[in-house]
Amino acid sequence: MRYSALKILAEGLTGNRGWKPVWRTPEPKAEYDVVIVGGGGHGLATAYYLAKEFGITNVAVLEKGWLGSGNIGRNTTIIRSNYLLEGNQPFYELSLKLWEGLEQDFNYNAMVSQRGVLNLAHSDAQRDAYARRGNAMILSGADAVLLDRAGVRKLAPFLDFENGRFPIQGGLWQPRGGTVRHDAVAWGFARGADSRGVDIIQNCEVTGFTMQGGACLGVETSRGAIRAKQVAVCVAGSSSRVMGLAGMRLPIESHVLQAFVSEGLKPVIPGVITFGAGHFYISQSDKGGLVFGGDIDGYNTYAQRGNLPVVEDVCEGGMAVMPMIGRARLLRMWGGVMDMSMDGSPFIDRTGIEGLYFNGGWCYGGFKATPASGFCYAHLLATGGPHDTAAAYRLDRFRRGAPIDEKGAGAQPNLH
Ligand SMILES: Cc1cc2nc3c(=O)[nH]c(=O)nc-3n(C[C@H](O)[C@H](O)[C@H](O)COP(=O)(O)OP(=O)(O)OC[C@H]3O[C@@H](n4cnc5c(N)ncnc54)[C@H](O)[C@@H]3O)c2cc1C
């Protein structure tokens, strides 16, 4: 069923009885060409692009819970391509370009809103670093505007320009960045994949891998064994647990990241704003809630809830940059489990086990990567080789001394 304004009108006039479920609920088959483990954004996008771009449709996506139960339904919805390093920038710019055509592509309203992303600079050194990053962005075909203090004030006059401790010196503005309705992304990719023949199987947990002679021949699940020519894992915060079932140890730690949303307010924030002297980022949802977050909690955990010290830290960051936030009432807060890699960059690669592939290590920036991650993972599965823009995301990069340390924080997953 194609969605259109005409369809809405026709259904409205006939009692809305013609709408169909957005995807089917099939029973798992005994065998597929590709089994994707994890029905988050990345798994569903991979299935979608496998079917759409490469004509591979004998595919199952196995999700242990329900679609949207993981980080795809828990993030703060920010998309951007404001990266510095050559291993990252073209990949994230590909992703932003895919976001730009996504709703027409999968015929689903994901509320892609390019309302801009502003990174605030609070020192001369930070402004210089943003100038360098902006130049790298422009070189890869992205957009970037370096703003002085007056330029920032024009965009966001409500910021605290009198703060002596964290003076606002300027900022890096990416007009094409913005926000996307996160769970609609899962639903849109699911619908697009399902309509091309992909089986999306919820409540189906992968509990082991079927191995023979050093090769992976399929998966064991809570709903029985399923054979597959290729098994593609993308389980985000559960990466180390799931790959542990195949005997692999990953350069990834799991940490909790919290997010917060206020009561609905009239429009007050023009786009996404990030504080440069601490870790705080904020946007406003279409329903009016201020959506904000900050640092991960800083300890290893698989729990989807965090602790109060980080709540305090996030609120302090908010008050330092825009004191008006102190008047808003908090509505909800939640946590998600992040797959933090040792250099802050992800992996999209085959493993040392024949037939087994891995996608993970997205840290807390994997939502914006969803389309490109799915596209590049599908490319790897279909062609056997990495996509040009994801060529640096190899599992052996630490052994080769080629980490992609975007933040320059070293091998400290809690700092990326
Ligand atoms: C609070 C918060 C804020 C964030 N904000 C942003 C942001 O603003 N911008 C941004 O770019 N990124 C953001 N992120 C990061 C982003 O959400 C993640 O990097 C990204 O969603 C991870 O990929 P995914 O969607 O595939 O993960 P998930 O949705 O977590 O998908 C993984 C799936 O695998 C399933 N699974 C796990 N184990 C098994 C198993 N054994 N068998 C079957 N299925 C299994 C899980 O149930 C889950 O559904 C944020 C994350 C959080 C938590």
The ligand as an SDF file (V2000), in Angstrom:
LIG
                    3D

 53 58  0  0  0  0  0  0  0  0999 V2000
   19.7640    8.4340   25.0890 C   0  0  0  0  0  0  0  0  0  0  0  0
   20.3810    8.2780   23.7350 C   0  0  0  0  0  0  0  0  0  0  0  0
   20.5380    9.3780   22.9170 C   0  0  0  0  0  0  0  0  0  0  0  0
   21.1230    9.2440   21.6410 C   0  0  0  0  0  0  0  0  0  0  0  0
   21.1550   10.3310   20.8120 N   0  0  0  0  0  0  0  0  0  0  0  0
   21.6410   10.2160   19.5440 C   0  0  0  0  0  0  0  0  0  0  0  0
   21.5540   11.3110   18.6510 C   0  0  0  0  0  0  0  0  0  0  0  0
   21.0050   12.3690   18.9710 O   0  0  0  0  0  0  0  0  0  0  0  0
   22.1030   11.1650   17.4150 N   0  0  0  0  0  0  0  0  0  0  0  0
   22.7100   10.0240   17.0340 C   0  0  0  0  0  0  0  0  0  0  0  0
   23.2230    9.9650   15.9280 O   0  0  0  0  0  0  0  0  0  0  0  0
   22.7370    8.9260   17.8490 N   0  0  0  0  0  0  0  0  0  0  0  0
   22.2050    8.9930   19.0860 C   0  0  0  0  0  0  0  0  0  0  0  0
   22.1980    7.9050   19.9320 N   0  0  0  0  0  0  0  0  0  0  0  0
   22.8260    6.6480   19.4770 C   0  0  0  0  0  0  0  0  0  0  0  0
   21.9460    5.8070   18.5850 C   0  0  0  0  0  0  0  0  0  0  0  0
   20.6420    5.7270   19.1030 O   0  0  0  0  0  0  0  0  0  0  0  0
   22.5570    4.3970   18.4520 C   0  0  0  0  0  0  0  0  0  0  0  0
   23.9280    4.4900   18.1260 O   0  0  0  0  0  0  0  0  0  0  0  0
   21.8750    3.5800   17.3530 C   0  0  0  0  0  0  0  0  0  0  0  0
   20.4630    3.6420   17.4970 O   0  0  0  0  0  0  0  0  0  0  0  0
   22.3520    2.1240   17.4450 C   0  0  0  0  0  0  0  0  0  0  0  0
   21.9220    1.3470   16.3580 O   0  0  0  0  0  0  0  0  0  0  0  0
   20.5050    0.5610   16.3050 P   0  0  0  0  0  0  0  0  0  0  0  0
   19.4370    1.5390   15.9960 O   0  0  0  0  0  0  0  0  0  0  0  0
   20.6260   -0.5380   15.3360 O   0  0  0  0  0  0  0  0  0  0  0  0
   20.3920    0.0280   17.7850 O   0  0  0  0  0  0  0  0  0  0  0  0
   19.1830   -0.6590   18.5560 P   0  0  0  0  0  0  0  0  0  0  0  0
   17.8960    0.0190   18.2690 O   0  0  0  0  0  0  0  0  0  0  0  0
   19.5970   -0.7610   19.9820 O   0  0  0  0  0  0  0  0  0  0  0  0
   19.1170   -2.0810   17.8730 O   0  0  0  0  0  0  0  0  0  0  0  0
   19.7660   -3.2460   18.3000 C   0  0  0  0  0  0  0  0  0  0  0  0
   18.7060   -4.3040   18.4520 C   0  0  0  0  0  0  0  0  0  0  0  0
   19.3060   -5.5770   18.6650 O   0  0  0  0  0  0  0  0  0  0  0  0
   18.4230   -6.3170   19.4650 C   0  0  0  0  0  0  0  0  0  0  0  0
   19.1380   -7.4560   20.0460 N   0  0  0  0  0  0  0  0  0  0  0  0
   20.0910   -7.4440   21.0130 C   0  0  0  0  0  0  0  0  0  0  0  0
   20.5040   -8.6940   21.2820 N   0  0  0  0  0  0  0  0  0  0  0  0
   19.7930   -9.5250   20.4510 C   0  0  0  0  0  0  0  0  0  0  0  0
   19.7600  -10.9260   20.2710 C   0  0  0  0  0  0  0  0  0  0  0  0
   20.5430  -11.7470   20.9880 N   0  0  0  0  0  0  0  0  0  0  0  0
   18.9070  -11.4320   19.3280 N   0  0  0  0  0  0  0  0  0  0  0  0
   18.1110  -10.6120   18.5990 C   0  0  0  0  0  0  0  0  0  0  0  0
   18.0990   -9.2810   18.7550 N   0  0  0  0  0  0  0  0  0  0  0  0
   18.9320   -8.7300   19.6560 C   0  0  0  0  0  0  0  0  0  0  0  0
   17.9530   -5.3100   20.5030 C   0  0  0  0  0  0  0  0  0  0  0  0
   16.7480   -5.7170   21.1360 O   0  0  0  0  0  0  0  0  0  0  0  0
   17.7950   -4.0480   19.6510 C   0  0  0  0  0  0  0  0  0  0  0  0
   16.4610   -3.8500   19.2090 O   0  0  0  0  0  0  0  0  0  0  0  0
   21.6030    7.9850   21.2110 C   0  0  0  0  0  0  0  0  0  0  0  0
   21.4280    6.8730   22.0250 C   0  0  0  0  0  0  0  0  0  0  0  0
   20.8070    7.0020   23.2710 C   0  0  0  0  0  0  0  0  0  0  0  0
   20.5870    5.7990   24.1300 C   0  0  0  0  0  0  0  0  0  0  0  0
  1  2  1  0
  2  3  1  0
  2 52  2  0
  3  4  2  0
  4  5  1  0
  4 50  1  0
  5  6  2  0
  6  7  1  0
  6 13  1  0
  7  8  2  0
  7  9  1  0
  9 10  1  0
 10 11  2  0
 10 12  1  0
 12 13  2  0
 13 14  1  0
 14 15  1  0
 14 50  1  0
 15 16  1  0
 16 17  1  0
 16 18  1  0
 18 19  1  0
 18 20  1  0
 20 21  1  0
 20 22  1  0
 22 23  1  0
 23 24  1  0
 24 25  2  0
 24 26  1  0
 24 27  1  0
 27 28  1  0
 28 29  2  0
 28 30  1  0
 28 31  1  0
 31 32  1  0
 32 33  1  0
 33 34  1  0
 33 48  1  0
 34 35  1  0
 35 36  1  0
 35 46  1  0
 36 37  1  0
 36 45  1  0
 37 38  2  0
 38 39  1  0
 39 40  1  0
 39 45  2  0
 40 41  1  0
 40 42  2  0
 42 43  1  0
 43 44  2  0
 44 45  1  0
 46 47  1  0
 46 48  1  0
 48 49  1  0
 50 51  2  0
 51 52  1  0
 52 53  1  0
M  END
$$$$
